[in-house]
Amino acid sequence: MIDEFGKAVKTLWKLDLLFDSHGILRIGGRLNRTDLYMEMKHLVVLPGKHSLVRLLGVFYHKKFLHQGYRVILANMKNDGIVLIGGRILLKSIASMCIFCRIRRRKLLQQRMGELPSFRMQPQMAPFNSVAMSFFGYLKVKQSRNVVINASVLIITCATTRYIHLELCLALDTNSFLRAWRRFVSIRGIHPAFVFSDGGTTFHASQAPIKEWIEKWKFQLIQHEMAENQTKFDWKYNVPYASHMNGVVESLINSVRKALDASVVNYSRALMTYEEWTTVLNEITYIINSRPLFPDGNPLEYNCITGNTLLHPYAKQVVPQTTQEEKFNPRDMLKVAENRVEVFWKTWMKHIPHQLLLANKWFRTRRNLQVGDYVLIIQPGFKGGSAPGGLWKKALVHNIMPSSDGLVRSVTIKDSDGNLYNRPIHKLCLIATKEELQCGLKDI
């Protein structure tokens, strides 16, 4: 029986092992002269690698309600049993217990993906490719007794990170379309690519916007541009995957901080539409005045900001020129062109280096497979997650690999037969398909 202990044999000498009259291996120790009962003086020693001892460990695991290995080992000692390699045994039992996997759930991760092509488009006009989202609410006073909860539409250029804010009095398709028309009219460009979340407002707005764009191009510039040269592409984010739209979400935090500094308790402040619009326009200018790279000195001209390109005629430090590049300072067109050129040179020097390396999710993990058993994080109150007991169980129905072959979003099927698209960061793996086929079950 000693051979069953394997490598642990060398560590057993200090236990002063002995065999009792029934041939059971026990701990000797120094309590022979005491009046304690046998199970307390001489504990039974069992090898953790034996299959029968594993069944005993499963029994104690269920008896003490799936507690940690320290609790179970302490209670087994109270019953007169010592396990050699007990920690490894009980951890192995807990790792194969579905109940413990659910209770000690851990969110899935995957190595951070590559940036999409629309995030790096130098020498293109601002807002050629945009990402957008809604946030709020703001209380708008329309009359003495009428107050409306308005939302803020934030549109950001995916390359230069400029922002545009629009106040929407309703979160519906028509309100969004009006905000979109205001954005296009003010910025003077219609984006060729739009990225947003999968909200019903955006889904319902896609067809009218495409129809409006085609009509606008047909009436105004048909003689200058062929129809096949005009593009408008709209892609949606996976539901509940705000980190995949981080180009907008990070700027929403900046806007919230500016709102908090501008209006005391802005989420409860009661202001008119005109007042809120003034505040949002000022915040837009402030956010667009920030340096686009961390070590930028605002006092230097080469420290580019959003307003450098959006407002090239604004009062800024006049760029330094060489003798070969002399021009008339009154030639504002030359000033604007020079500032745009300096902007893109500085942008190419600093911005790509910031986006080169990821700041988290460095390791490549196992890809989810069709048939894997997962747990779905349910949304809770105020944007948080619901208690773990309310999370649903589901099976992976389909996987959606990225261009690098790693799976970061999947289609899952719950117990009611409903299909959902979810990012893996909102899922917990309970059991793989192979483990379910091998008979893994709740013990």
ZITA-V33502 format. One record per helix or strand of 3 or more residues. SS is the DSSP state (H for helix, E for strand). FROM is the first residue (numbers start at 1). TO is the last residue. Records with the same first field share a line. If there is no record, write none. Layout:
SS->FROM-TO, FROM-TO
This chain:
H->2-11, 13-15, 38-41, 51-63, 69-78, 86-95, 98-103, 117-119, 173-187, 200-220, 227-229, 242-262, 273-287, 306-310, 323-325, 332-356, 381-383, 388-390, 424-426, 433-437
E->17-19, 25-27, 44-47, 81-84, 129-141, 147-157, 163-168, 193-196, 233-236, 373-376, 392-401, 407-414, 419-423, 427-431
